[in-house]
Amino acid sequence: MPTKTDTQFEHIIKVCEEIFTKKMADYGTAWRILRPTSLTDQIMIKARRIRSLETKKENKVGEGIRPEFIGIVNYAAMALIQLE
């Protein structure tokens, strides 16, 4: 029997996968040329953006913390793929 956490995890993974798929349709596999260090840099940029949003409590761009976390998950997936 799945727990609430299991259900939430599955939902979030599905959301991340949907966004990943949409971006693949728009941009293709352009990210395949990136080295793992470049993907690490992208993850750090997202993490810094989250930190900035948390500390300043202000968002001028129109995006929030949630899309940044989704970006981290998807960049991490790209990095794992690149490591293979």
C-alpha positions in Angstrom: 0.0 0.0 0.0 1.6 3.3 -1.1 2.1 6.0 1.5 1.3 9.6 1.0 5.0 10.3 0.5 5.2 7.6 -2.2 2.2 9.2 -4.0 3.7 12.7 -3.7 7.0 11.4 -5.1 5.4 9.7 -8.1 3.4 12.9 -8.8 6.4 15.1 -8.7 8.4 12.7 -10.9 5.6 12.7 -13.4 5.6 16.6 -13.4 9.4 16.7 -14.0 9.1 14.1 -16.7 6.4 16.1 -18.5 8.4 19.2 -18.5 11.5 17.3 -19.6 9.6 15.8 -22.5 8.1 19.2 -23.5 11.6 20.8 -23.5 12.9 17.9 -25.6 10.2 18.6 -28.1 11.1 22.3 -28.2 14.9 22.1 -28.0 15.8 18.5 -28.9 18.8 16.9 -27.3 21.0 20.0 -27.5 22.0 19.3 -23.8 23.8 16.1 -24.9 26.9 18.2 -25.9 27.2 19.5 -22.3 29.9 18.1 -20.0 28.8 16.9 -16.5 30.5 20.0 -15.1 28.4 22.3 -17.2 25.3 20.5 -15.9 26.6 20.9 -12.3 27.0 24.6 -13.0 23.4 24.8 -14.1 22.3 23.0 -10.9 24.2 25.5 -8.9 22.6 28.5 -10.7 19.2 27.0 -9.9 20.2 26.5 -6.2 21.4 30.0 -5.9 18.2 31.3 -7.5 16.2 29.3 -4.9 18.3 30.7 -2.1 17.8 34.2 -3.4 14.1 33.8 -3.6 14.0 32.4 -0.1 16.0 35.2 1.5 14.7 38.2 -0.5 11.0 36.9 -0.4 10.6 38.8 -3.7 10.3 37.6 -7.2 10.5 40.0 -10.1 10.9 37.4 -12.9 7.6 35.7 -12.5 8.9 32.3 -11.6 8.9 30.8 -8.2 10.9 28.3 -6.2 9.0 25.2 -7.5 10.1 25.6 -11.2 13.7 26.0 -10.0 13.5 22.7 -8.0 12.0 21.0 -11.1 14.9 22.4 -13.1 17.4 20.9 -10.6 15.7 17.5 -10.9 15.8 17.6 -14.7 19.4 18.8 -14.9 20.4 16.0 -12.5 18.7 13.5 -14.8 20.6 14.9 -17.7 23.9 14.6 -15.8 23.2 11.0 -14.8 22.5 10.3 -18.5 25.7 12.0 -19.5 27.7 9.9 -17.0 26.6 6.7 -18.8 
